Amino acid sequence: MATVGFLYPGYSAEDDYPRLEKLLGGDMRLPLVHTDIGEDAHRVDALMEMGSAARLAAGVGELRRRGAEAVVWACTSASFVFGWEGAGAQVRELATTAGTPASSTSFAFARAARAIGAERVAVAATYPRDVADRFTAFLKAAGIEVVQARASGVITAAEVGTWGEAEVLGLARAGDHPRARAVLLPDTALHTAAHLPALEAAVGKPVLTANQVTVWEGLRLLGRTVTRPGLGRLFAAEPERPPA
């Protein structure tokens, strides 16, 4: 059975991953290792420390012992905060440390948007404005037009992890825009795995969420195409293949 490993910062919505594994029908193993986040803050300096090479490397050995054939840094903010080039360097170093293909949630969003043909998107972020703006800049560097970006101003992942379906649906509706071909919810601390059909019904278009795209990216790294009901439009699309 194919195995994708995830490095997840702290404790917020990590229970999305066993839920997603179950929704995938038992075809994949998705082991997860928690990384030490330091300070829980959606603040640029704290996020850069959270995504440092040393903090990521500390969890790699356990994922390798659990059979991971690819590794994904399951964090959006502590990857895009480094910018396009810096996030790329982060992933390359992770791949070297793990000895496997590697990626991060930020790159997962860019690739997933392209896979569903969403060249124009709306961003519904939990973050403060300055952090949300960095995600917008990251998407623009990927060639994706952001027609609207909403920042909710939440400082900690711990608070985001307490949001239920009503708050998640409200976030997506508030962040939508008529010109957007998809709505992006970029925070792996946000519980979304149980709400994917409801999210897309609420806005009437594809919704890409952080934990959803992170798992999709891990499958992409292994060249796996998986279509499953209940996982949103992304899992009905033909994914990009990893580079040779």
C-alpha angles and dihedrals in degrees: 000000000000116000129204118186126211131204105209123190113235124312122309118103101358089128087074088077100062087043091053091045089055092047089053087064099244094293094121139038115223109188116184132204122194118230125210106256100190105206116017099226136127088224124124098240093045091048092051090054091046090056097043119135093244094055092049094044091055092069100042098084093059092050091051090050087053092055102257111176092185133018129214126192097227097210130096104188096044089055106040091043087076092058127239096299095040093049088051091053089049091055094045091053091048091052091051092049094046097040088223138088110286140188142158138234093258093060088042090061093050093049094042092052090053092046092059093041095249103149090158119050143171119223121216103188132182089207133100114267098261092053093045089052090057090055090050090052091049092053091048089053086056091054095255119135115225107206094181136005122193119197117200096192098229111158104195136049088218090066093046089052090062094060116113134200095287093055093044093050090045091053092052094047093047092049098047123107129193093237095049117103091199139011119231123207104191109192126095088199088069118093106230109138092092093046106049098110091043092049093053091045091050095056100025095232140071117300121201116201129190101246092040094054092041091060091043089053091052091054090047090055088059093045092247123152112199125178117189135160115242095037099088135246091307092070091052092055129087105252124223115259119242116257117269 
